[in-house]
Amino acid sequence: MEARIALSYKTIREAEAVAKAVSPDNVKVPQGLFIKTTRQGRRVFTKIECETRLQTFVATIDDLLSAVSVAERTVFAVKV
């Protein structure tokens, strides 16, 4: 199973902050799971590959989007 998630932001700085906030997920993942987050300009791309169970795949996407949500709220709160 594979998912590609693309998120767009108003500024490069916002995109960079979100990408850095979720990038630790790139390092330590269970066997059979691959996650890579990168930033290109004002866009953040995450690729998820899962060779295990559907539940793991769905949980990984949910965890990623939760982390993105927290990062976005933090970035936008700091801007105010």
Secondary structure in CASP SS format (residue, H / E / C, confidence):
PFRMAT SS
TARGET T0000
AUTHOR 0000-0000-0000
METHOD secondary structure of the structure
MODEL  1
M C 1.00
E E 1.00
A E 1.00
R E 1.00
I E 1.00
A E 1.00
L E 1.00
S E 1.00
Y C 1.00
K C 1.00
T C 1.00
I H 1.00
R H 1.00
E H 1.00
A H 1.00
E H 1.00
A H 1.00
V H 1.00
A H 1.00
K H 1.00
A H 1.00
V H 1.00
S H 1.00
P H 1.00
D H 1.00
N H 1.00
V C 1.00
K C 1.00
V C 1.00
P C 1.00
Q C 1.00
G C 1.00
L E 1.00
F E 1.00
I E 1.00
K E 1.00
T E 1.00
T E 1.00
R E 1.00
Q E 1.00
G C 1.00
R C 1.00
R E 1.00
V E 1.00
F E 1.00
T E 1.00
K E 1.00
I E 1.00
E E 1.00
C E 1.00
E C 1.00
T C 1.00
R C 1.00
L H 1.00
Q H 1.00
T H 1.00
F H 1.00
V H 1.00
A H 1.00
T H 1.00
I H 1.00
D H 1.00
D H 1.00
L H 1.00
L H 1.00
S H 1.00
A H 1.00
V H 1.00
S H 1.00
V H 1.00
A H 1.00
E H 1.00
R H 1.00
T H 1.00
V H 1.00
F H 1.00
A H 1.00
V H 1.00
K H 1.00
V C 1.00
END
